């Protein structure tokens, strides 16, 4: 949804500066978390919000909505 906007170097730089990991997320980033949650390793997780946002939520201190 942001691929067209990321063509704008100014927008891309501003976005990357907000992301702790320094790059926009990729579908693979979300897929890996989904696989973990669906695996036996994620079986004891319940009632948590798990933002997959490259650290943006943690670096801003704002709750993820």
mmCIF file of the N, C-alpha and C atoms, coordinates in Angstrom:
data_MODEL
# 
_entry.id   MODEL 
# 
loop_
_atom_site.group_PDB 
_atom_site.id 
_atom_site.type_symbol 
_atom_site.label_atom_id 
_atom_site.label_alt_id 
_atom_site.label_comp_id 
_atom_site.label_asym_id 
_atom_site.label_entity_id 
_atom_site.label_seq_id 
_atom_site.pdbx_PDB_ins_code 
_atom_site.Cartn_x 
_atom_site.Cartn_y 
_atom_site.Cartn_z 
_atom_site.occupancy 
_atom_site.B_iso_or_equiv 
_atom_site.pdbx_formal_charge 
_atom_site.auth_seq_id 
_atom_site.auth_comp_id 
_atom_site.auth_asym_id 
_atom_site.auth_atom_id 
_atom_site.pdbx_PDB_model_num 
ATOM 1   N N  . UNK A 1 1  ? 0.813  -1.194  0.000  1.00 0.00 ? 1  UNK A N  1 
ATOM 2   C CA . UNK A 1 1  ? 0.000  0.000   0.000  1.00 0.00 ? 1  UNK A CA 1 
ATOM 3   C C  . UNK A 1 1  ? 0.858  1.260   0.000  1.00 0.00 ? 1  UNK A C  1 
ATOM 4   N N  . UNK A 1 2  ? 2.117  1.142   0.364  1.00 0.00 ? 2  UNK A N  1 
ATOM 5   C CA . UNK A 1 2  ? 2.973  2.319   0.403  1.00 0.00 ? 2  UNK A CA 1 
ATOM 6   C C  . UNK A 1 2  ? 4.001  2.338   -0.715 1.00 0.00 ? 2  UNK A C  1 
ATOM 7   N N  . UNK A 1 3  ? 3.977  1.343   -1.595 1.00 0.00 ? 3  UNK A N  1 
ATOM 8   C CA . UNK A 1 3  ? 5.036  1.244   -2.611 1.00 0.00 ? 3  UNK A CA 1 
ATOM 9   C C  . UNK A 1 3  ? 5.136  2.505   -3.470 1.00 0.00 ? 3  UNK A C  1 
ATOM 10  N N  . UNK A 1 4  ? 3.999  3.085   -3.827 1.00 0.00 ? 4  UNK A N  1 
ATOM 11  C CA . UNK A 1 4  ? 4.041  4.307   -4.639 1.00 0.00 ? 4  UNK A CA 1 
ATOM 12  C C  . UNK A 1 4  ? 4.624  5.466   -3.839 1.00 0.00 ? 4  UNK A C  1 
ATOM 13  N N  . UNK A 1 5  ? 4.224  5.585   -2.572 1.00 0.00 ? 5  UNK A N  1 
ATOM 14  C CA . UNK A 1 5  ? 4.746  6.661   -1.726 1.00 0.00 ? 5  UNK A CA 1 
ATOM 15  C C  . UNK A 1 5  ? 6.244  6.510   -1.472 1.00 0.00 ? 5  UNK A C  1 
ATOM 16  N N  . UNK A 1 6  ? 6.725  5.266   -1.391 1.00 0.00 ? 6  UNK A N  1 
ATOM 17  C CA . UNK A 1 6  ? 8.141  5.029   -1.132 1.00 0.00 ? 6  UNK A CA 1 
ATOM 18  C C  . UNK A 1 6  ? 9.018  5.424   -2.310 1.00 0.00 ? 6  UNK A C  1 
ATOM 19  N N  . UNK A 1 7  ? 8.417  5.705   -3.472 1.00 0.00 ? 7  UNK A N  1 
ATOM 20  C CA . UNK A 1 7  ? 9.173  6.198   -4.626 1.00 0.00 ? 7  UNK A CA 1 
ATOM 21  C C  . UNK A 1 7  ? 9.653  7.629   -4.390 1.00 0.00 ? 7  UNK A C  1 
ATOM 22  N N  . UNK A 1 8  ? 8.980  8.341   -3.480 1.00 0.00 ? 8  UNK A N  1 
ATOM 23  C CA . UNK A 1 8  ? 9.359  9.715   -3.130 1.00 0.00 ? 8  UNK A CA 1 
ATOM 24  C C  . UNK A 1 8  ? 10.504 9.644   -2.121 1.00 0.00 ? 8  UNK A C  1 
ATOM 25  N N  . UNK A 1 9  ? 11.722 10.082  -2.495 1.00 0.00 ? 9  UNK A N  1 
ATOM 26  C CA . UNK A 1 9  ? 12.867 9.960   -1.598 1.00 0.00 ? 9  UNK A CA 1 
ATOM 27  C C  . UNK A 1 9  ? 12.666 10.671  -0.257 1.00 0.00 ? 9  UNK A C  1 
ATOM 28  N N  . UNK A 1 10 ? 11.979 11.791  -0.264 1.00 0.00 ? 10 UNK A N  1 
ATOM 29  C CA . UNK A 1 10 ? 11.730 12.524  0.983  1.00 0.00 ? 10 UNK A CA 1 
ATOM 30  C C  . UNK A 1 10 ? 10.832 11.742  1.923  1.00 0.00 ? 10 UNK A C  1 
ATOM 31  N N  . UNK A 1 11 ? 9.778  11.161  1.381  1.00 0.00 ? 11 UNK A N  1 
ATOM 32  C CA . UNK A 1 11 ? 8.863  10.356  2.190  1.00 0.00 ? 11 UNK A CA 1 
ATOM 33  C C  . UNK A 1 11 ? 9.578  9.120   2.712  1.00 0.00 ? 11 UNK A C  1 
ATOM 34  N N  . UNK A 1 12 ? 10.322 8.452   1.834  1.00 0.00 ? 12 UNK A N  1 
ATOM 35  C CA . UNK A 1 12 ? 11.031 7.234   2.230  1.00 0.00 ? 12 UNK A CA 1 
ATOM 36  C C  . UNK A 1 12 ? 12.027 7.528   3.351  1.00 0.00 ? 12 UNK A C  1 
ATOM 37  N N  . UNK A 1 13 ? 12.765 8.618   3.253  1.00 0.00 ? 13 UNK A N  1 
ATOM 38  C CA . UNK A 1 13 ? 13.743 8.969   4.292  1.00 0.00 ? 13 UNK A CA 1 
ATOM 39  C C  . UNK A 1 13 ? 13.057 9.292   5.613  1.00 0.00 ? 13 UNK A C  1 
ATOM 40  N N  . UNK A 1 14 ? 11.953 10.037  5.554  1.00 0.00 ? 14 UNK A N  1 
ATOM 41  C CA . UNK A 1 14 ? 11.225 10.377  6.778  1.00 0.00 ? 14 UNK A CA 1 
ATOM 42  C C  . UNK A 1 14 ? 10.680 9.125   7.451  1.00 0.00 ? 14 UNK A C  1 
ATOM 43  N N  . UNK A 1 15 ? 10.169 8.200   6.667  1.00 0.00 ? 15 UNK A N  1 
ATOM 44  C CA . UNK A 1 15 ? 9.644  6.956   7.207  1.00 0.00 ? 15 UNK A CA 1 
ATOM 45  C C  . UNK A 1 15 ? 10.758 6.124   7.839  1.00 0.00 ? 15 UNK A C  1 
ATOM 46  N N  . UNK A 1 16 ? 11.854 5.974   7.133  1.00 0.00 ? 16 UNK A N  1 
ATOM 47  C CA . UNK A 1 16 ? 12.963 5.178   7.647  1.00 0.00 ? 16 UNK A CA 1 
ATOM 48  C C  . UNK A 1 16 ? 13.556 5.779   8.915  1.00 0.00 ? 16 UNK A C  1 
ATOM 49  N N  . UNK A 1 17 ? 13.528 7.090   9.042  1.00 0.00 ? 17 UNK A N  1 
ATOM 50  C CA . UNK A 1 17 ? 14.023 7.741   10.261 1.00 0.00 ? 17 UNK A CA 1 
ATOM 51  C C  . UNK A 1 17 ? 13.130 7.477   11.464 1.00 0.00 ? 17 UNK A C  1 
ATOM 52  N N  . UNK A 1 18 ? 11.855 7.173   11.243 1.00 0.00 ? 18 UNK A N  1 
ATOM 53  C CA . UNK A 1 18 ? 10.920 6.873   12.333 1.00 0.00 ? 18 UNK A CA 1 
ATOM 54  C C  . UNK A 1 18 ? 10.993 5.420   12.773 1.00 0.00 ? 18 UNK A C  1 
ATOM 55  N N  . UNK A 1 19 ? 11.544 4.558   11.937 1.00 0.00 ? 19 UNK A N  1 
ATOM 56  C CA . UNK A 1 19 ? 11.561 3.126   12.218 1.00 0.00 ? 19 UNK A CA 1 
ATOM 57  C C  . UNK A 1 19 ? 12.896 2.764   12.861 1.00 0.00 ? 19 UNK A C  1 
ATOM 58  N N  . UNK A 1 20 ? 12.833 2.173   14.044 1.00 0.00 ? 20 UNK A N  1 
ATOM 59  C CA . UNK A 1 20 ? 14.056 1.838   14.772 1.00 0.00 ? 20 UNK A CA 1 
ATOM 60  C C  . UNK A 1 20 ? 14.985 0.936   13.960 1.00 0.00 ? 20 UNK A C  1 
ATOM 61  N N  . UNK A 1 21 ? 14.437 0.007   13.196 1.00 0.00 ? 21 UNK A N  1 
ATOM 62  C CA . UNK A 1 21 ? 15.267 -0.881  12.382 1.00 0.00 ? 21 UNK A CA 1 
ATOM 63  C C  . UNK A 1 21 ? 15.739 -0.214  11.101 1.00 0.00 ? 21 UNK A C  1 
ATOM 64  N N  . UNK A 1 22 ? 15.223 0.967   10.790 1.00 0.00 ? 22 UNK A N  1 
ATOM 65  C CA . UNK A 1 22 ? 15.696 1.735   9.645  1.00 0.00 ? 22 UNK A CA 1 
ATOM 66  C C  . UNK A 1 22 ? 15.194 1.286   8.285  1.00 0.00 ? 22 UNK A C  1 
ATOM 67  N N  . UNK A 1 23 ? 14.138 0.467   8.261  1.00 0.00 ? 23 UNK A N  1 
ATOM 68  C CA . UNK A 1 23 ? 13.585 0.065   6.960  1.00 0.00 ? 23 UNK A CA 1 
ATOM 69  C C  . UNK A 1 23 ? 12.120 -0.292  7.139  1.00 0.00 ? 23 UNK A C  1 
ATOM 70  N N  . UNK A 1 24 ? 11.327 -0.088  6.113  1.00 0.00 ? 24 UNK A N  1 
ATOM 71  C CA . UNK A 1 24 ? 9.925  -0.507  6.189  1.00 0.00 ? 24 UNK A CA 1 
ATOM 72  C C  . UNK A 1 24 ? 9.819  -2.028  6.287  1.00 0.00 ? 24 UNK A C  1 
ATOM 73  N N  . UNK A 1 25 ? 8.772  -2.480  6.924  1.00 0.00 ? 25 UNK A N  1 
ATOM 74  C CA . UNK A 1 25 ? 8.542  -3.916  7.031  1.00 0.00 ? 25 UNK A CA 1 
ATOM 75  C C  . UNK A 1 25 ? 8.189  -4.537  5.701  1.00 0.00 ? 25 UNK A C  1 
ATOM 76  N N  . UNK A 1 26 ? 8.446  -5.822  5.607  1.00 0.00 ? 26 UNK A N  1 
ATOM 77  C CA . UNK A 1 26 ? 8.149  -6.599  4.422  1.00 0.00 ? 26 UNK A CA 1 
ATOM 78  C C  . UNK A 1 26 ? 7.131  -7.675  4.786  1.00 0.00 ? 26 UNK A C  1 
ATOM 79  N N  . UNK A 1 27 ? 6.391  -8.190  3.818  1.00 0.00 ? 27 UNK A N  1 
ATOM 80  C CA . UNK A 1 27 ? 5.437  -9.258  4.120  1.00 0.00 ? 27 UNK A CA 1 
ATOM 81  C C  . UNK A 1 27 ? 6.088  -10.439 4.856  1.00 0.00 ? 27 UNK A C  1 
ATOM 82  N N  . UNK A 1 28 ? 7.332  -10.729 4.532  1.00 0.00 ? 28 UNK A N  1 
ATOM 83  C CA . UNK A 1 28 ? 8.035  -11.837 5.174  1.00 0.00 ? 28 UNK A CA 1 
ATOM 84  C C  . UNK A 1 28 ? 8.194  -11.614 6.677  1.00 0.00 ? 28 UNK A C  1 
ATOM 85  N N  . UNK A 1 29 ? 8.316  -10.348 7.091  1.00 0.00 ? 29 UNK A N  1 
ATOM 86  C CA . UNK A 1 29 ? 8.453  -10.030 8.511  1.00 0.00 ? 29 UNK A CA 1 
ATOM 87  C C  . UNK A 1 29 ? 7.203  -10.458 9.275  1.00 0.00 ? 29 UNK A C  1 
ATOM 88  N N  . UNK A 1 30 ? 6.057  -10.183 8.703  1.00 0.00 ? 30 UNK A N  1 
ATOM 89  C CA . UNK A 1 30 ? 4.793  -10.563 9.334  1.00 0.00 ? 30 UNK A CA 1 
ATOM 90  C C  . UNK A 1 30 ? 4.611  -12.079 9.253  1.00 0.00 ? 30 UNK A C  1 
ATOM 91  N N  . UNK A 1 31 ? 4.963  -12.672 8.130  1.00 0.00 ? 31 UNK A N  1 
ATOM 92  C CA . UNK A 1 31 ? 4.800  -14.118 7.955  1.00 0.00 ? 31 UNK A CA 1 
ATOM 93  C C  . UNK A 1 31 ? 5.589  -14.893 9.004  1.00 0.00 ? 31 UNK A C  1 
ATOM 94  N N  . UNK A 1 32 ? 6.782  -14.439 9.315  1.00 0.00 ? 32 UNK A N  1 
ATOM 95  C CA . UNK A 1 32 ? 7.602  -15.138 10.316 1.00 0.00 ? 32 UNK A CA 1 
ATOM 96  C C  . UNK A 1 32 ? 6.954  -15.082 11.695 1.00 0.00 ? 32 UNK A C  1 
ATOM 97  N N  . UNK A 1 33 ? 6.347  -13.959 12.035 1.00 0.00 ? 33 UNK A N  1 
ATOM 98  C CA . UNK A 1 33 ? 5.662  -13.846 13.322 1.00 0.00 ? 33 UNK A CA 1 
ATOM 99  C C  . UNK A 1 33 ? 4.431  -14.746 13.347 1.00 0.00 ? 33 UNK A C  1 
ATOM 100 N N  . UNK A 1 34 ? 3.688  -14.778 12.263 1.00 0.00 ? 34 UNK A N  1 
ATOM 101 C CA . UNK A 1 34 ? 2.509  -15.649 12.178 1.00 0.00 ? 34 UNK A CA 1 
ATOM 102 C C  . UNK A 1 34 ? 2.922  -17.108 12.334 1.00 0.00 ? 34 UNK A C  1 
ATOM 103 N N  . UNK A 1 35 ? 4.002  -17.513 11.681 1.00 0.00 ? 35 UNK A N  1 
ATOM 104 C CA . UNK A 1 35 ? 4.480  -18.893 11.819 1.00 0.00 ? 35 UNK A CA 1 
ATOM 105 C C  . UNK A 1 35 ? 4.869  -19.205 13.257 1.00 0.00 ? 35 UNK A C  1 
ATOM 106 N N  . UNK A 1 36 ? 5.518  -18.254 13.911 1.00 0.00 ? 36 UNK A N  1 
ATOM 107 C CA . UNK A 1 36 ? 5.867  -18.458 15.318 1.00 0.00 ? 36 UNK A CA 1 
ATOM 108 C C  . UNK A 1 36 ? 4.618  -18.625 16.168 1.00 0.00 ? 36 UNK A C  1 
ATOM 109 N N  . UNK A 1 37 ? 3.638  -17.755 15.987 1.00 0.00 ? 37 UNK A N  1 
ATOM 110 C CA . UNK A 1 37 ? 2.422  -17.822 16.789 1.00 0.00 ? 37 UNK A CA 1 
ATOM 111 C C  . UNK A 1 37 ? 1.648  -19.119 16.544 1.00 0.00 ? 37 UNK A C  1 
ATOM 112 N N  . UNK A 1 38 ? 1.728  -19.639 15.339 1.00 0.00 ? 38 UNK A N  1 
ATOM 113 C CA . UNK A 1 38 ? 1.026  -20.875 15.014 1.00 0.00 ? 38 UNK A CA 1 
ATOM 114 C C  . UNK A 1 38 ? 1.817  -22.127 15.400 1.00 0.00 ? 38 UNK A C  1 
ATOM 115 N N  . UNK A 1 39 ? 3.054  -21.940 15.807 1.00 0.00 ? 39 UNK A N  1 
ATOM 116 C CA . UNK A 1 39 ? 3.907  -23.077 16.148 1.00 0.00 ? 39 UNK A CA 1 
ATOM 117 C C  . UNK A 1 39 ? 3.769  -23.431 17.630 1.00 0.00 ? 39 UNK A C  1 
ATOM 118 N N  . UNK A 1 40 ? 4.309  -24.570 18.019 1.00 0.00 ? 40 UNK A N  1 
ATOM 119 C CA . UNK A 1 40 ? 4.310  -24.927 19.444 1.00 0.00 ? 40 UNK A CA 1 
ATOM 120 C C  . UNK A 1 40 ? 5.030  -23.894 20.317 1.00 0.00 ? 40 UNK A C  1 
ATOM 121 N N  . UNK A 1 41 ? 5.995  -23.173 19.764 1.00 0.00 ? 41 UNK A N  1 
ATOM 122 C CA . UNK A 1 41 ? 6.713  -22.162 20.545 1.00 0.00 ? 41 UNK A CA 1 
ATOM 123 C C  . UNK A 1 41 ? 5.814  -21.006 20.974 1.00 0.00 ? 41 UNK A C  1 
ATOM 124 N N  . UNK A 1 42 ? 4.742  -20.754 20.257 1.00 0.00 ? 42 UNK A N  1 
ATOM 125 C CA . UNK A 1 42 ? 3.832  -19.662 20.595 1.00 0.00 ? 42 UNK A CA 1 
ATOM 126 C C  . UNK A 1 42 ? 2.610  -20.101 21.369 1.00 0.00 ? 42 UNK A C  1 
ATOM 127 N N  . UNK A 1 43 ? 2.575  -21.344 21.792 1.00 0.00 ? 43 UNK A N  1 
ATOM 128 C CA . UNK A 1 43 ? 1.360  -21.910 22.397 1.00 0.00 ? 43 UNK A CA 1 
ATOM 129 C C  . UNK A 1 43 ? 0.961  -21.266 23.714 1.00 0.00 ? 43 UNK A C  1 
ATOM 130 N N  . UNK A 1 44 ? 1.881  -20.644 24.424 1.00 0.00 ? 44 UNK A N  1 
ATOM 131 C CA . UNK A 1 44 ? 1.551  -20.090 25.733 1.00 0.00 ? 44 UNK A CA 1 
ATOM 132 C C  . UNK A 1 44 ? 1.250  -18.595 25.687 1.00 0.00 ? 44 UNK A C  1 
ATOM 133 N N  . UNK A 1 45 ? 1.209  -18.007 24.513 1.00 0.00 ? 45 UNK A N  1 
ATOM 134 C CA . UNK A 1 45 ? 0.883  -16.587 24.387 1.00 0.00 ? 45 UNK A CA 1 
ATOM 135 C C  . UNK A 1 45 ? -0.625 -16.407 24.324 1.00 0.00 ? 45 UNK A C  1 
ATOM 136 N N  . UNK A 1 46 ? -1.109 -15.466 25.082 1.00 0.00 ? 46 UNK A N  1 
ATOM 137 C CA . UNK A 1 46 ? -2.546 -15.173 25.061 1.00 0.00 ? 46 UNK A CA 1 
ATOM 138 C C  . UNK A 1 46 ? -2.752 -13.727 25.495 1.00 0.00 ? 46 UNK A C  1 
ATOM 139 N N  . UNK A 1 47 ? -3.630 -13.041 24.805 1.00 0.00 ? 47 UNK A N  1 
ATOM 140 C CA . UNK A 1 47 ? -4.009 -11.688 25.196 1.00 0.00 ? 47 UNK A CA 1 
ATOM 141 C C  . UNK A 1 47 ? -2.894 -10.669 25.111 1.00 0.00 ? 47 UNK A C  1 
ATOM 142 N N  . UNK A 1 48 ? -2.040 -10.776 24.120 1.00 0.00 ? 48 UNK A N  1 
ATOM 143 C CA . UNK A 1 48 ? -0.950 -9.818  23.961 1.00 0.00 ? 48 UNK A CA 1 
ATOM 144 C C  . UNK A 1 48 ? -1.113 -9.063  22.640 1.00 0.00 ? 48 UNK A C  1 
ATOM 145 N N  . UNK A 1 49 ? -0.605 -7.860  22.618 1.00 0.00 ? 49 UNK A N  1 
ATOM 146 C CA . UNK A 1 49 ? -0.500 -7.101  21.379 1.00 0.00 ? 49 UNK A CA 1 
ATOM 147 C C  . UNK A 1 49 ? 0.952  -7.208  20.950 1.00 0.00 ? 49 UNK A C  1 
ATOM 148 N N  . UNK A 1 50 ? 1.175  -7.701  19.770 1.00 0.00 ? 50 UNK A N  1 
ATOM 149 C CA . UNK A 1 50 ? 2.528  -7.930  19.286 1.00 0.00 ? 50 UNK A CA 1 
ATOM 150 C C  . UNK A 1 50 ? 2.751  -7.111  18.016 1.00 0.00 ? 50 UNK A C  1 
ATOM 151 N N  . UNK A 1 51 ? 3.186  -5.864  18.166 1.00 0.00 ? 51 UNK A N  1 
ATOM 152 C CA . UNK A 1 51 ? 3.397  -5.053  16.973 1.00 0.00 ? 51 UNK A CA 1 
ATOM 153 C C  . UNK A 1 51 ? 4.578  -5.566  16.164 1.00 0.00 ? 51 UNK A C  1 
ATOM 154 N N  . UNK A 1 52 ? 4.385  -5.674  14.882 1.00 0.00 ? 52 UNK A N  1 
ATOM 155 C CA . UNK A 1 52 ? 5.453  -6.078  13.965 1.00 0.00 ? 52 UNK A CA 1 
ATOM 156 C C  . UNK A 1 52 ? 5.754  -4.833  13.133 1.00 0.00 ? 52 UNK A C  1 
ATOM 157 N N  . UNK A 1 53 ? 6.461  -3.906  13.781 1.00 0.00 ? 53 UNK A N  1 
ATOM 158 C CA . UNK A 1 53 ? 6.652  -2.587  13.169 1.00 0.00 ? 53 UNK A CA 1 
ATOM 159 C C  . UNK A 1 53 ? 8.099  -2.105  13.193 1.00 0.00 ? 53 UNK A C  1 
ATOM 160 N N  . UNK A 1 54 ? 9.036  -3.033  13.307 1.00 0.00 ? 54 UNK A N  1 
ATOM 161 C CA . UNK A 1 54 ? 10.445 -2.657  13.258 1.00 0.00 ? 54 UNK A CA 1 
ATOM 162 C C  . UNK A 1 54 ? 10.925 -1.858  14.453 1.00 0.00 ? 54 UNK A C  1 
ATOM 163 N N  . UNK A 1 55 ? 10.181 -1.875  15.529 1.00 0.00 ? 55 UNK A N  1 
ATOM 164 C CA . UNK A 1 55 ? 10.578 -1.158  16.734 1.00 0.00 ? 55 UNK A CA 1 
ATOM 165 C C  . UNK A 1 55 ? 10.005 0.240   16.856 1.00 0.00 ? 55 UNK A C  1 
ATOM 166 N N  . UNK A 1 56 ? 9.157  0.648   15.920 1.00 0.00 ? 56 UNK A N  1 
ATOM 167 C CA . UNK A 1 56 ? 8.602  2.002   15.954 1.00 0.00 ? 56 UNK A CA 1 
ATOM 168 C C  . UNK A 1 56 ? 7.804  2.248   17.224 1.00 0.00 ? 56 UNK A C  1 
ATOM 169 N N  . UNK A 1 57 ? 6.949  1.302   17.602 1.00 0.00 ? 57 UNK A N  1 
ATOM 170 C CA . UNK A 1 57 ? 6.135  1.474   18.801 1.00 0.00 ? 57 UNK A CA 1 
ATOM 171 C C  . UNK A 1 57 ? 7.018  1.608   20.036 1.00 0.00 ? 57 UNK A C  1 
ATOM 172 N N  . UNK A 1 58 ? 8.013  0.761   20.163 1.00 0.00 ? 58 UNK A N  1 
ATOM 173 C CA . UNK A 1 58 ? 8.891  0.790   21.326 1.00 0.00 ? 58 UNK A CA 1 
ATOM 174 C C  . UNK A 1 58 ? 9.698  2.083   21.380 1.00 0.00 ? 58 UNK A C  1 
ATOM 175 N N  . UNK A 1 59 ? 10.094 2.613   20.252 1.00 0.00 ? 59 UNK A N  1 
ATOM 176 C CA . UNK A 1 59 ? 10.932 3.811   20.259 1.00 0.00 ? 59 UNK A CA 1 
ATOM 177 C C  . UNK A 1 59 ? 10.130 5.086   20.499 1.00 0.00 ? 59 UNK A C  1 
ATOM 178 N N  . UNK A 1 60 ? 8.829  5.056   20.210 1.00 0.00 ? 60 UNK A N  1 
ATOM 179 C CA . UNK A 1 60 ? 8.021  6.257   20.424 1.00 0.00 ? 60 UNK A CA 1 
ATOM 180 C C  . UNK A 1 60 ? 7.330  6.264   21.775 1.00 0.00 ? 60 UNK A C  1 
ATOM 181 N N  . UNK A 1 61 ? 7.203  5.090   22.396 1.00 0.00 ? 61 UNK A N  1 
ATOM 182 C CA . UNK A 1 61 ? 6.532  4.996   23.671 1.00 0.00 ? 61 UNK A CA 1 
ATOM 183 C C  . UNK A 1 61 ? 5.020  5.082   23.584 1.00 0.00 ? 61 UNK A C  1 
ATOM 184 N N  . UNK A 1 62 ? 4.496  5.137   22.360 1.00 0.00 ? 62 UNK A N  1 
ATOM 185 C CA . UNK A 1 62 ? 3.046  5.205   22.183 1.00 0.00 ? 62 UNK A CA 1 
ATOM 186 C C  . UNK A 1 62 ? 2.481  3.804   22.013 1.00 0.00 ? 62 UNK A C  1 
ATOM 187 N N  . UNK A 1 63 ? 1.296  3.557   22.563 1.00 0.00 ? 63 UNK A N  1 
ATOM 188 C CA . UNK A 1 63 ? 0.685  2.234   22.360 1.00 0.00 ? 63 UNK A CA 1 
ATOM 189 C C  . UNK A 1 63 ? 0.326  2.023   20.912 1.00 0.00 ? 63 UNK A C  1 
ATOM 190 N N  . UNK A 1 64 ? 0.447  0.783   20.477 1.00 0.00 ? 64 UNK A N  1 
ATOM 191 C CA . UNK A 1 64 ? 0.125  0.410   19.107 1.00 0.00 ? 64 UNK A CA 1 
ATOM 192 C C  . UNK A 1 64 ? -1.385 0.231   18.995 1.00 0.00 ? 64 UNK A C  1 
ATOM 193 N N  . UNK A 1 65 ? -1.990 0.867   18.020 1.00 0.00 ? 65 UNK A N  1 
ATOM 194 C CA . UNK A 1 65 ? -3.444 0.743   17.838 1.00 0.00 ? 65 UNK A CA 1 
ATOM 195 C C  . UNK A 1 65 ? -3.764 -0.121  16.658 1.00 0.00 ? 65 UNK A C  1 
# 
